[in-house]
């Protein structure tokens, strides 16, 4: 029987219990445990700890920092099965997807740890007796806010980036899915991370962000979540001259050219769309398919979607788990109803499954008008919207029509098409002929309303540093 851990705060190297709110299992709506709520005093303690921890950590040799970070990743790999079970209990995703998320988080941690050894500066040529040296230094204590949909890998991105650059961090993780962050932090604690370098708090998101971001000790804000909240936090950070990494929502287009196999592409699309029940900021959602293969693609997509096994994520045969909370069920029902009212065809799914647990099938909707709500609002759930287009130019125009710009996908055998897509689609991440938006060594982030700054890759690590130019003239 899968067990759920006792969730605690972690401040200055110490675990702390506190009262809080219930953690709900989305598969059966049972209570798994309690997530503690940090008080104002706890936040003050975390700020003081992060300041102290930063002084220690920035002066720790990069090789020693990497050693501790890599040890934490090794511990997580040893604990992957226990961690995956807890994640499935709290978030609902199939157990194998939970395992893969944790292992992906380890990949990110390990890559950042070793790349932290290579945060190079440079020497700029000058006149005799003068040397210009550019240094990259850790920016300072970081306030990090992570979402509920990836309980371990999203916090891992922020923790790994901050620690590998030499920063300390206060992590405010999701109250709905706290186990991933809790177990991540426990691994760093067990790996010997000095007290204060990493701190974990939970509580009312607005109250915590409103308190932490203006604090002079906080030097960087990193947030993953919705566009409205991200804009609010970015505005607050701007008022206090804090740089920020904003990884916000998406509404990813998928352009399917008529030179590909429609059935094979539809099969790949079902796998990509069903990942985490579509509760992914880079989830493929708006499918623009050239007319020649449109009907075959749509029917193949619907047939494959209808065959997915929906159930409790702890069942190894489950392919689509429950949505994470009741809010997502309400959102799916509203968007599907609006699409039907506007004349769209529901080819698969479309209705909640049962009345206990938050189960909703992969739903394929065709022929949506441009003013359908689902075409303009990020569904953040298992909705696939399939529309025909005549030309590649029309597909690109529709892909770029929204203010979102996080990820996009395309399928084509033409190198010419691929070049046009790379040049013209307005996103931070474009994947051609597959559905992987990013890996540990590549930068991840958006344009337009989907945010700014990057996580992952050399570019992501550099966001946790400041650049200092030192000009030295010999006397």
Residue pairs with C-beta under 8 A, 6 or more apart in sequence:
2 85
2 86
2 88
2 89
2 314
3 82
3 85
3 86
4 23
4 32
4 33
4 86
4 89
4 90
4 179
5 33
5 86
5 179
5 182
5 183
6 17
6 33
7 23
7 33
7 34
7 35
7 36
7 178
7 179
7 182
7 202
8 15
8 16
8 17
8 18
8 36
8 182
9 15
9 16
9 17
9 18
9 36
9 38
9 42
9 200
9 201
9 202
10 16
10 182
10 185
10 186
10 189
10 198
10 199
10 200
11 42
11 45
11 46
11 49
11 199
11 200
11 201
12 45
12 46
12 48
12 49
12 52
12 53
12 195
12 196
12 199
13 49
13 189
13 194
13 195
13 196
14 195
16 36
16 42
17 36
18 36
18 37
18 38
18 39
18 42
19 34
19 36
19 37
20 34
20 35
20 36
20 37
20 175
20 202
20 203
21 34
21 35
21 37
21 175
22 31
22 32
22 33
22 34
22 35
23 31
23 32
23 33
23 34
23 35
23 90
23 175
23 176
23 177
23 178
24 30
24 31
24 32
24 176
24 325
25 31
25 32
25 89
25 90
25 92
26 90
26 91
26 92
26 321
26 322
26 323
26 324
26 325
26 357
26 358
27 89
27 92
27 312
27 313
27 314
27 321
27 322
27 357
27 358
28 312
28 356
28 357
29 356
29 357
29 358
32 89
32 90
35 175
35 178
35 202
36 202
37 202
37 203
37 204
38 46
38 201
38 202
38 203
38 208
40 211
42 201
43 201
43 208
43 211
43 212
46 170
46 199
46 201
47 141
47 170
47 212
47 215
47 217
47 218
49 168
49 195
49 196
49 199
50 141
50 168
50 169
50 170
50 196
50 197
50 199
50 217
51 141
51 168
51 196
51 217
52 195
52 196
53 141
53 168
53 194
53 195
53 196
53 197
53 198
53 199
54 138
54 140
54 141
54 167
54 168
54 196
54 197
56 194
56 196
56 197
57 65
57 138
57 163
57 166
57 167
57 168
57 194
57 197
58 137
58 138
58 166
58 167
60 166
60 194
62 116
62 117
62 119
62 166
63 117
65 113
65 116
65 163
65 164
65 166
66 113
66 114
66 116
66 117
66 164
68 188
68 191
68 192
68 193
69 109
69 110
69 112
69 113
69 116
69 160
69 163
69 164
69 188
69 191
70 109
70 110
70 113
70 114
71 191
71 192
72 109
72 187
72 188
72 190
72 191
72 193
73 106
73 109
73 110
73 113
73 187
75 187
75 190
75 191
76 83
76 102
76 105
76 106
76 109
76 183
76 184
76 187
77 103
77 106
79 183
79 187
80 99
80 102
80 103
81 99
82 183
83 98
83 102
83 152
83 179
83 180
83 183
84 95
84 98
84 99
84 101
84 102
85 95
85 98
85 314
86 179
86 180
86 183
87 93
87 98
87 101
87 102
87 151
87 152
87 177
87 179
87 180
88 94
88 95
88 98
88 313
88 314
88 321
89 179
89 314
90 151
90 176
90 177
90 178
90 179
90 180
91 98
91 148
91 149
91 151
91 176
91 177
91 180
91 324
92 277
92 313
92 321
92 322
92 323
92 324
92 358
93 101
93 276
93 277
93 313
93 321
94 313
94 318
94 319
94 320
94 321
95 313
95 314
95 315
95 316
95 318
96 316
97 275
97 276
97 313
97 321
98 313
101 150
101 151
101 152
101 153
102 152
102 153
102 180
104 153
104 440
105 152
105 153
105 156
105 157
105 184
106 156
107 439
107 440
108 153
108 156
108 157
108 160
108 440
108 456
109 156
109 159
109 160
110 440
111 160
111 440
111 441
112 160
112 161
112 163
112 164
112 440
112 460
112 461
113 160
113 163
113 164
115 164
115 458
115 461
116 163
116 164
116 165
116 166
116 461
119 136
119 165
119 461
119 462
119 465
120 136
121 133
121 134
121 135
121 136
122 133
122 134
123 131
123 132
123 133
123 134
124 132
124 133
124 134
126 132
129 473
129 474
130 471
130 472
130 473
130 474
131 471
131 472
132 469
132 470
132 471
132 472
133 469
133 470
133 471
133 472
134 467
134 468
134 469
134 470
135 467
135 468
135 469
135 470
136 462
136 465
136 466
136 467
136 468
137 166
137 465
137 466
137 468
138 165
138 166
138 167
138 464
138 465
138 466
139 165
139 167
139 219
139 220
139 243
139 464
139 465
139 466
140 167
140 168
140 217
140 218
140 219
140 220
141 167
141 168
141 169
141 170
141 217
141 218
141 219
141 220
142 158
142 162
142 167
142 168
142 169
142 170
142 218
142 219
142 220
142 221
142 222
142 464
143 169
143 170
143 172
143 209
143 212
143 213
143 215
143 218
143 220
143 221
143 222
144 155
144 158
144 159
144 162
144 169
144 170
144 171
144 172
144 221
144 222
144 223
145 172
145 205
145 209
145 221
145 222
145 223
145 224
145 225
145 233
146 154
146 155
146 158
146 171
146 172
146 173
146 174
146 181
146 224
147 154
147 174
147 224
147 225
148 174
148 176
148 177
148 324
148 325
149 177
149 276
149 279
149 280
149 281
149 324
149 380
150 180
150 276
150 280
151 173
151 174
151 177
151 178
151 179
151 180
151 181
152 180
152 181
152 183
152 184
153 180
154 224
155 171
155 173
155 180
155 181
155 184
156 184
157 224
157 444
157 455
157 456
157 460
158 169
158 171
158 222
158 224
158 455
159 169
159 171
159 184
159 185
159 188
159 198
161 222
161 455
161 456
161 460
161 461
161 463
161 464
162 168
162 169
162 220
162 222
162 464
163 169
163 188
163 193
163 197
163 198
164 461
164 464
165 461
165 464
165 465
166 464
167 219
167 220
167 464
168 196
168 197
168 198
168 199
169 197
169 198
169 199
170 199
170 200
170 201
170 212
170 218
171 181
171 185
171 198
171 199
171 200
171 201
172 201
172 202
172 203
172 205
172 208
172 209
172 212
173 180
173 181
173 182
173 200
173 202
174 181
175 202
175 203
175 205
176 324
176 325
177 324
178 202
181 200
182 200
185 198
185 200
188 198
189 198
201 208
205 229
209 233
209 236
210 236
212 218
213 221
213 233
213 236
213 237
213 240
213 242
214 236
214 239
214 240
218 242
219 242
219 243
220 242
220 243
220 244
220 245
220 463
220 464
221 233
221 237
221 242
221 243
221 244
221 245
222 244
222 245
222 247
222 453
222 455
222 463
223 229
223 230
223 233
223 234
223 244
223 245
223 246
223 247
223 248
224 247
224 248
224 281
225 248
225 249
226 248
226 249
227 248
227 249
227 378
227 404
227 449
227 450
230 246
230 248
230 249
230 451
231 449
233 244
233 246
234 244
234 246
237 243
237 244
238 244
243 453
243 463
244 452
244 453
245 445
245 451
245 452
245 453
245 454
245 455
245 463
246 451
246 452
246 453
247 281
247 406
247 444
247 445
247 446
247 450
247 451
247 453
247 455
248 281
248 406
248 446
248 449
248 450
248 451
249 281
249 378
249 380
249 404
249 406
249 449
249 450
250 281
250 282
250 283
250 378
250 404
250 405
250 406
250 407
250 446
250 450
251 285
251 286
251 376
251 377
251 378
251 379
251 402
251 404
252 282
252 283
252 284
252 285
252 286
252 404
252 406
252 407
252 408
252 409
252 427
253 285
253 286
253 287
253 288
253 395
253 398
253 399
253 408
253 409
253 425
254 269
254 284
254 285
254 286
254 287
254 288
254 408
254 409
254 410
254 411
255 288
255 392
255 395
255 396
255 399
255 408
255 409
255 410
255 411
255 412
255 421
255 425
256 262
256 265
256 287
256 288
256 289
256 290
256 293
256 297
256 410
256 411
257 290
257 392
257 410
257 411
257 412
257 413
257 414
257 417
258 290
258 291
258 292
258 293
259 412
259 413
259 414
259 417
260 293
260 411
260 412
260 413
262 289
262 293
262 296
262 297
262 300
263 296
263 297
263 300
265 297
265 411
266 297
266 298
266 300
266 301
266 304
267 300
267 304
268 411
268 434
268 435
269 284
269 287
269 301
269 384
269 435
270 301
270 304
270 305
270 308
270 362
271 435
272 283
272 284
272 409
272 435
273 283
273 284
273 285
273 305
273 362
273 382
273 384
274 305
274 308
274 319
274 320
274 362
274 382
275 283
275 435
276 283
277 320
277 321
277 322
277 323
277 324
277 360
277 381
277 382
278 285
278 362
278 379
278 380
278 381
278 382
278 383
279 323
279 324
279 328
279 380
279 381
280 380
281 378
281 380
281 406
281 407
282 406
282 407
282 429
282 437
282 438
283 380
284 384
284 409
284 435
285 378
285 379
285 383
285 384
285 385
286 375
286 385
286 387
286 398
286 399
287 297
287 301
287 384
287 385
287 386
287 387
288 387
288 388
288 389
288 394
288 395
288 398
288 399
289 297
289 298
289 386
289 387
289 388
289 389
290 388
290 389
290 390
290 391
290 392
290 395
291 388
291 389
291 390
294 386
294 388
297 386
298 347
298 364
298 366
298 386
299 347
301 347
301 348
301 364
301 384
301 386
302 347
302 348
302 364
303 348
305 348
305 349
305 361
305 362
305 363
305 364
305 384
306 348
306 349
306 361
308 319
308 320
308 361
308 362
309 317
309 318
309 319
309 320
310 318
310 319
310 320
310 321
310 353
310 359
310 361
311 317
311 318
311 320
311 321
311 359
312 318
312 321
312 322
312 357
313 321
313 322
320 361
320 362
320 382
322 357
322 358
322 359
322 360
323 329
323 332
323 358
323 359
323 360
323 381
323 382
324 358
325 358
326 358
328 358
328 360
328 380
328 381
329 352
329 358
329 360
331 379
331 380
331 381
332 352
332 360
332 363
332 379
332 381
332 382
332 383
333 351
333 352
334 373
335 373
335 374
335 377
335 379
335 383
336 346
336 350
336 351
336 363
336 365
336 374
336 383
338 372
338 373
338 374
339 346
339 365
339 368
339 372
339 373
339 374
339 385
340 346
340 350
342 368
342 369
342 371
342 372
343 367
343 369
344 365
344 366
344 367
344 368
344 369
344 372
345 365
345 366
345 367
346 363
346 364
346 365
347 364
347 365
347 366
347 386
348 361
348 362
348 363
348 364
349 360
349 361
349 362
349 363
349 364
349 382
350 361
350 363
350 365
351 361
352 359
352 360
353 359
353 360
353 361
360 381
360 382
361 382
362 382
362 384
363 382
363 383
363 384
364 384
364 386
365 374
365 383
365 384
365 385
365 386
366 386
366 387
367 386
367 387
367 388
368 374
368 375
368 385
368 387
369 375
370 401
372 385
374 383
374 385
375 385
376 402
378 404
387 398
389 395
389 398
392 417
392 420
392 421
396 420
396 421
396 424
396 425
399 408
399 425
399 426
400 424
400 425
400 426
403 448
403 449
404 446
404 448
404 449
404 450
405 426
405 427
405 428
405 446
405 447
405 448
405 449
405 450
406 427
406 428
406 429
406 445
406 446
406 450
406 451
407 427
407 428
407 429
407 430
407 431
407 437
407 446
408 421
408 425
408 427
408 429
408 430
408 431
409 430
409 431
409 432
409 434
409 435
410 417
410 418
410 421
410 425
410 430
410 431
410 432
410 433
411 432
411 433
412 418
412 421
412 432
412 433
418 432
421 430
421 432
422 430
422 432
426 447
426 448
427 446
427 447
427 450
428 443
428 444
428 445
428 446
428 447
428 450
428 454
429 437
429 438
429 444
429 445
429 446
431 437
437 444
438 444
438 456
439 456
440 456
440 457
441 456
441 457
442 456
442 457
443 454
443 455
443 456
443 457
443 458
443 459
443 460
444 454
444 455
444 456
444 457
444 460
445 451
445 452
445 453
445 454
445 455
445 460
446 452
453 463
454 460
454 463
455 463
